Amino acid sequence: MSLDRNFSLAEDLALALRLADIADEITLKRFQALDLIIETKPDATPVTDADMAVERAIREVLAIERPDDLIVGEEFGSADLAANLAASMHGTGKYYWVIDPIDGTKNFLRGIPTWATLIGLSNPANTVVAGVVSAPALFRRWHAALGEGAFLSVAGSSSPTQIHVSKVSSISDAQLAYSDLIGWGPLKEPFLKIQEQVWRTRGFGDFWSHMLVAEGSVDVAVEPQLSLWDMAALEIIVKEAGGEFTNTAGKPGSHGGSLVSSNGHLHRSFIEALNS
């Protein structure tokens, strides 16, 4: 049973999967819609009516199903809560849901199918215990729960396949994924050097790079600037697939402001090269 709650981990994961179903129904109807409404947020990033509709729908269900849990969502506040959670080893004493209604909004609004809804659940100690990443336009959904392994469902399959990270142990043999070259600061030059050392690089970007790490298709994925809602759901899936999940300085977890996910075998050498 989940600590200090009347819900089992299986019940929490089942709810997260149901929330993903609700999100998929909304996003697929709005994807490539001619009347899609696009606005610009204060941080100059885009948001669509679909982003806001998904988060509203998820919050409405959680208010009924888990009224005592907290919610950290990208579109409707809780930035201060996210900061407080990151600063405390024991959070606020409550479980909290971390929602990114559409990760990859820029892809979504341009008609590119690489976007997903990210739903994570963390316990009071800031440990992510369940997560779902649903990418309906790619016909893929990943999910995991603490101690239960990570799984991939393709095209709505009722029999998810358990996934595992790769066994590649050398940087020179590794496939590296990233989003772009924006936001790297002093890490940019070391990162460019690493690209010359690996076997192959690809700009899959956003959630997909890290899910490919969990599947064993990519060995390292890295992004220099991310928020909690970009990472919580990814963390449990990568770790339950056998991988490692830290920020670019090597700090574990999804509160570090950046992300390196890997198969674990070459994590330390990648972090050292990136910070050299």
N, C-alpha and C positions, 0 to 999 in steps of 0.2 A: 504494500500500500504506500501511497505517497505520504511523506512526513507531514503531520499536522493538518491533514485534509481527509475528507471522506471519499476521495476518488482514487482509484488504482491508476497506475501508469498506463495500463491497457485502455482504461476509460478515457484518459487524457489524450492518448494517441488517436483513439477512435473519434474523439471530438475534433481534433486537429484535421483529420482526414475529411470529416464532414464539412468543416469550415473551408477546406480546399475545394470541395465540390461546389459550394456556394460561390466561391470566388471564380472558379472556372466558368460557371454559367454566366456570370456578369461579364467577365473579360472577353470571352469568345464572342459574345453578342456585340461588344463595342470595338473589337479588333477590326481595323480597316473600315470602320463605319464612316460614311461621308459626313455625318454631322458630329463627329467627335469634337468635344470642347477641350481646348488646350489653353492653359494659363501658365504664367511664370511666377514661381515662388520667390520670396525675398532673397534666397541664396542663388537666384538666377537659374535654377533648374526647372524643367517643365513638370507640370502635373496635369493629368487629364480627368475628365468626369468619371472615367472608369476607375482610376486610382481611388478617388474619394468614395465612390459607390461601394467598392469592395471593402474598404476599411470600415465604413459605416455598417455594412451588413455583418461583418465579423464582430464588431463591437456590440451590436444588438443581440447577437446570439450569446456572446460571452456574458453579457449583463444578466441574462436569464440562467445560463448553464453554470457559470462560475462567478457569481456576484461578488465573492470575497477576493478574487484574484485581481491583480493590477494589470494594466495594459500599456505597453509602449508601442506606439504606432508612428509611422513616418509622417502621415498627413494631418493628424489631429492631435498634435502636442505631445507632451511627456518627454521633451528634450531634457528638462531639469531632472525628471525622474531617472532618465537614463544616466545622467551624470552622477546622480546620487548613488545609483546602483553600482556604477563603476568604482566609486570612491570607497565603498564599504564592502568588506569581506562577507558581510551577512545581509547585504541588500537592505530591504525594509522589513524583513521578517515575513514577507508574503511571497507566494508564487506569483510570477508575472509572465504574461504573454507578450511576445515581441513580433510585430506584424509589419511586413513590407508588402503592401497590397499589389504593387507591380514593380518588381526589380527589373530594370531595363526599360524604363518608361520611354527613353529616346528611341529605342528599337520599336516599341509598341506603337508610338505615334507615327513612325515612318513605314509601318507595315512589315517590319522584320520580325520573324516569329520567335526570336530569342529573348523571351521575357518570362517571368514566373512570379507566382505569389509565394512569399516566404512566411511560414508560421512556426514560431518556436515557443517553447515553454521552459522557463527557468525556475529552479527552486530558490528558497531564501538565501542559499549560500552562493548564488550566481552560477550554479551548474545547470547547463541546458540538459533537460531530461527527455525531451521529445521534440521532433521537428519534422516538418513537411515542406518540400519544395515542389510546387506543381506548375508545370510548363505545358499547358494544354495545346498550344499551337505547335509544339514539338512532339506531342503525343507521349509525354513522359512525366512521371511523378516519382520522386524519391522520398523515402521516409525512414525514420529511425527512432528508437527509444533506448534509454540508457540500459546497457547490458543485454540488449536484444538483437543487436546487429543492424545493418543498414540494407535497404531494399529498393529495387527499381521496378516500377510497373510501366509497361509500354502499351500504348493504345488501350488504356482502361482494363488491362488484364486483371483477372481475379486471382491470379497466382503470381505475386511479386517474386522477383529473382534476387537472392542475396548477393550483394556486391562487396568487392574487396579491392584495396589499393594494390598497386604494382609492387614488384620486388626489385626494381631497378635501383642499384646502389651507387652508381657513378654519375657525376654531373655530366660527363662527356657522353653518356648514353641516355640522358634524360630528355623527355619532351616537356617544354616549359610553356605555360599559358599565362596571358595577362590581358588587360583591357586596352590600355593605350599608354602614351608616354607623358601624360599630363599629371602634375602633382607630385613628382618624384623628388624635387628639391635636390639636396646633396647626394641622394642615392641614385640619381639618374645615370651618372657615369659608370659606377660599379655595375649597375643593372645592364647597361649596354655591353659591358665587357663580358658579363655572364652569358649574354645571348650569343656571343661568338664562341663560347666554350661548350654549350649544350648541343645535343644531337639535332634538335628541331625546336622552333618556337612557333606558336600560333596565337592570334589575338581573338580567342573565343569570347572572353570577357564576361563580366558580371557573374551571376550564380553558376553559369554553365561550366566555366573553367574549373570550379571547385567540385562540382558534381562529377566531372570527368576524372578528377583525381580520385574521388571515392570509387569510381567504376574501374580504375586501373588503366585508363586510356591516356591520362596525363600524369606526370610524375611530380610536378611542382606547379602551383598556380599562385600568382602574387598580385596584390593591388595595394597602392601606397596610401589611399585615403578612403576609409569606409566608416559607416555608422553602425551602431549596435544592430539595428533592424536589417542591415545588409548581411549580417554574419550569424546571428544566433541559430537560425534553422540550419545553416550550412555546417556549423560546428559539430553538432551531434551526429550528422550524417557522415562527415569525413572521419570523425573519431571512431564511430561504430564500425566503419569500413576498415579500420586498422591504421588510419592516417594520423598525422600530427597537424595541429592548428594553433598558430601563434600570430603575433603581429610581426612587423619587419625587424623589431629588435629582439625577437625571441620570447616575448611574454605570452604565456598561454591564454587562450580564451578569446571571447568575442567583444571584449571591452577595450581593446588596445588601439583602436583608431586606424588600423591597417591590417593587412592579412597576408600570411603565407600559409598555404595548405600544401601538404606533401604526403608522400607514402611513408614518411618517417625515416627511411634509410638514409636519405641525403639531406634531411632538414637542417642539421647543424652545419654542414659544409656550405649549404646555400646561404644561410643566415650570415655566416662568417664572411663569405665572399661579397655579399650585398653590403655589409657594413665595414668592408676593408678600406 
